[in-house]
């Protein structure tokens, strides 16, 4: 009985010495999956999310990578900033900020362009 108590106490003591969990991959340095894309960090959900946008000025399109899906959106007329939409998904950017919406539902807001070292 004493040896069982001793082993239990020793194992509890050693478990307190384990390493702290590593930071999630979300906090890893920013590196876009799409070549030449710009990475943004946005709010709007339960936690900040990242979204990528690759602008093609020659074709007036943007390719957006979000939640494992890729969207190719043509440029649309806009009174302010750059608006791209396929009629359902819309990427609207102005300066270093952007937003992402589906139909009339705002999915991500306050998207801030990230530097490669963030």
SVG drawing of the C-alpha trace seen along z (x, -y; Angstrom):
<svg xmlns="http://www.w3.org/2000/svg" viewBox="-28 -57 37 59">
<polyline fill="none" stroke="black" stroke-width="0.4" points="0.0,0.0 2.9,-2.4 4.5,-1.7 1.3,-2.5 0.9,-5.8 4.6,-6.6 4.2,-5.8 1.0,-7.9 2.7,-10.8 5.7,-10.6 3.7,-10.5 1.6,-13.5 4.8,-15.4 6.3,-14.6 3.1,-15.6 3.3,-19.0 6.7,-19.4 5.4,-18.9 6.0,-21.5 3.5,-24.3 1.4,-23.8 2.9,-25.4 1.2,-28.3 -1.4,-27.4 -0.4,-27.5 -2.6,-30.6 0.1,-32.6 2.8,-31.3 4.5,-33.9 2.3,-35.0 2.9,-33.2 0.2,-33.2 -0.7,-29.9 -1.5,-31.7 1.7,-32.9 1.8,-36.7 -1.2,-37.0 -1.7,-39.5 -2.6,-38.2 -5.3,-39.8 -6.3,-39.2 -10.0,-39.9 -12.6,-39.9 -16.2,-39.0 -16.3,-35.5 -15.6,-34.0 -11.8,-34.5 -9.7,-36.4 -9.4,-34.7 -7.0,-35.0 -7.9,-35.5 -5.7,-35.8 -6.3,-38.0 -4.3,-38.0 -4.9,-41.0 -4.6,-40.7 -4.6,-44.3 -4.3,-43.2 -7.5,-41.2 -9.2,-43.3 -9.9,-40.3 -9.0,-39.1 -8.6,-35.6 -9.7,-35.1 -8.7,-32.1 -11.0,-31.7 -11.8,-28.7 -10.3,-26.2 -12.2,-27.6 -10.9,-29.8 -13.0,-32.5 -12.2,-34.3 -14.0,-37.7 -14.3,-40.3 -13.8,-44.0 -17.1,-45.9 -17.8,-49.7 -17.3,-51.3 -17.6,-54.8 -14.8,-54.1 -12.0,-51.5 -11.9,-48.4 -14.9,-46.1 -14.9,-42.6 -17.9,-40.4 -19.4,-37.4 -23.0,-38.3 -22.8,-36.3 -19.3,-36.7 -17.9,-40.2 -14.4,-41.4 -14.2,-45.1 -10.8,-46.7 -9.6,-50.2 -6.0,-50.9 -4.9,-48.3 -8.4,-47.4 -11.0,-45.1 -14.2,-43.2 -15.7,-39.8 -19.3,-39.1 -21.7,-36.5 -24.9,-37.9 -25.9,-40.6 -24.2,-38.8 -21.0,-40.3 -18.7,-37.3 -15.5,-39.1 -14.9,-42.8 -12.0,-44.9 -9.6,-42.9 -6.1,-44.4 -3.3,-43.8 -0.5,-41.9 3.2,-42.3 5.1,-39.1 6.7,-39.0 3.4,-39.1"/>
</svg>
